[in-house]
Amino acid sequence: MADVAAVINKAIAEHYDVKENLKLAGDSVTDIEALFMLHKAYAGWSQSSVQELSEKQKQLLQAVNALEQGLKRHFNFEEESLPPLFGEILMKALRHEHHEIAGQIENAKKTLSDFKTHGRDQQELLSWKSRMQETIGHLLQTIEEHSSHEEIILKMIKKAL
């Protein structure tokens, strides 16, 4: 019983760590939003504004990479520790959500890595910004929903113990 409670407590604690990384990624999106709103008022883009955008792009990619690494560790822990508690069907659903999140992270990283800010006009940059906001927003929502699903199940199991 003590081992089961320790596994549940660790999984819930890790969810809080993941949420901190989500906040970091979300803050980066907000930074990009603020940068675009500020520069949108200008008729054109100066060389320094593109450099700033490029730096924000790098920061967001770093945040997504950090989130990915943290989630990989967390998902491995869950997939090793939770099968005795969740059973086959819940574990199948859990792995499916983990796979979906990993795919969304890869999509976000690809979108961030493939886009080159230099030589783009304002419309291309705004279009990319919008696409990134949608991609990151969807990823954040998926992770938060997944975390909520798990926490409900874990707290119910903990209560039953």
C-alpha positions in Angstrom: 0.0 0.0 0.0 2.8 2.4 0.9 4.5 1.8 -2.5 1.2 2.5 -4.4 0.7 5.7 -2.5 4.3 6.7 -3.2 3.8 6.1 -7.0 0.6 8.1 -7.0 2.2 11.0 -5.0 5.2 11.0 -7.4 3.0 11.1 -10.5 1.0 14.0 -9.1 4.1 15.9 -8.1 5.5 15.4 -11.6 2.3 16.9 -13.0 3.1 20.1 -11.1 6.6 20.2 -12.6 5.1 19.6 -16.1 2.7 22.5 -15.5 5.7 24.8 -14.7 7.3 23.9 -18.0 4.0 24.5 -19.7 4.0 28.0 -18.2 7.5 28.6 -19.6 6.4 27.6 -23.1 3.2 29.6 -22.8 5.2 32.7 -21.6 7.4 32.3 -24.7 4.3 32.5 -26.9 3.2 35.6 -25.1 6.6 37.1 -25.7 6.2 36.5 -29.4 2.7 37.9 -29.3 4.0 41.1 -27.6 6.8 41.4 -30.1 4.5 41.2 -33.1 2.0 43.6 -31.6 4.7 46.2 -31.0 6.2 45.9 -34.5 2.9 45.6 -36.3 2.4 49.3 -35.8 5.4 50.0 -38.0 5.1 49.9 -41.8 8.2 47.8 -42.3 10.6 45.6 -40.4 14.1 46.7 -39.5 17.0 44.3 -39.4 16.9 44.4 -35.6 13.2 43.5 -35.3 13.9 40.3 -37.4 16.8 39.5 -35.1 14.6 39.9 -32.1 12.0 37.6 -33.6 14.7 35.1 -34.4 15.8 35.2 -30.8 12.2 34.7 -29.5 11.9 31.8 -31.9 15.1 30.2 -30.4 13.7 30.7 -26.9 10.4 29.1 -27.7 12.2 26.1 -29.3 14.3 25.8 -26.2 11.2 25.8 -24.0 9.5 23.2 -26.2 12.7 21.0 -26.1 12.8 21.3 -22.3 9.1 20.4 -22.1 9.7 17.4 -24.3 12.6 16.1 -22.2 10.6 16.5 -19.0 7.6 14.8 -20.5 9.7 11.9 -21.8 11.0 11.2 -18.3 7.5 11.6 -16.8 5.8 9.4 -19.4 8.5 6.7 -18.9 7.9 6.8 -15.1 4.1 6.5 -15.7 4.4 3.7 -18.2 6.6 1.7 -15.9 4.9 2.4 -12.6 1.2 2.8 -13.4 0.2 -0.5 -15.1 -0.5 -2.4 -11.9 -2.8 0.5 -10.8 -4.4 1.4 -14.1 -4.8 -2.0 -15.7 -4.6 -2.8 -19.4 -7.4 -0.6 -20.8 -6.5 2.6 -18.9 -2.8 2.1 -19.8 -3.7 1.8 -23.5 -5.5 5.1 -23.3 -2.6 6.7 -21.4 -0.1 5.5 -23.9 -2.3 6.8 -26.7 -2.4 10.3 -25.2 1.4 10.2 -24.6 1.8 9.3 -28.3 -0.5 12.2 -29.3 1.4 14.7 -27.2 4.8 13.5 -28.5 3.5 14.0 -32.1 2.3 17.5 -31.3 5.6 18.3 -29.8 7.4 17.1 -32.9 5.1 19.2 -35.0 5.8 22.3 -32.9 9.6 21.7 -33.1 9.4 21.2 -36.8 7.4 24.4 -37.4 9.8 26.3 -35.2 12.9 24.9 -36.7 11.9 25.0 -40.4 10.8 28.7 -40.5 13.6 31.2 -41.2 12.7 34.7 -40.2 15.3 36.5 -42.3 14.1 37.6 -45.7 10.4 37.3 -44.8 7.9 40.0 -45.3 5.6 41.2 -42.6 2.6 39.1 -43.9 4.7 35.9 -43.9 5.9 36.6 -40.3 2.4 37.3 -39.1 1.1 34.1 -40.8 3.9 32.1 -39.1 3.2 33.7 -35.7 -0.5 32.8 -36.0 0.4 29.2 -37.0 2.8 28.9 -34.0 0.3 30.3 -31.6 -2.3 27.7 -32.8 0.2 24.9 -32.6 1.5 25.8 -29.1 -2.0 26.6 -27.8 -3.3 23.2 -29.0 -0.2 21.4 -27.5 -0.7 23.2 -24.1 -4.4 22.4 -24.1 -3.8 18.7 -24.9 -1.2 18.4 -22.1 -3.3 20.1 -19.6 -6.3 17.9 -20.4 -4.1 14.8 -20.2 -2.7 15.8 -16.9 -6.3 16.5 -15.6 -7.4 13.0 -16.7 -4.5 11.3 -14.9 -4.9 13.3 -11.8 -8.6 12.5 -11.5 -7.8 8.8 -11.8 -4.8 8.9 -9.4 -6.8 10.8 -6.8 -9.7 8.3 -7.0 -7.2 5.4 -6.5 -5.6 7.3 -3.7 -9.0 7.9 -2.0 -9.8 4.2 -2.4 -6.6 3.3 -0.6 
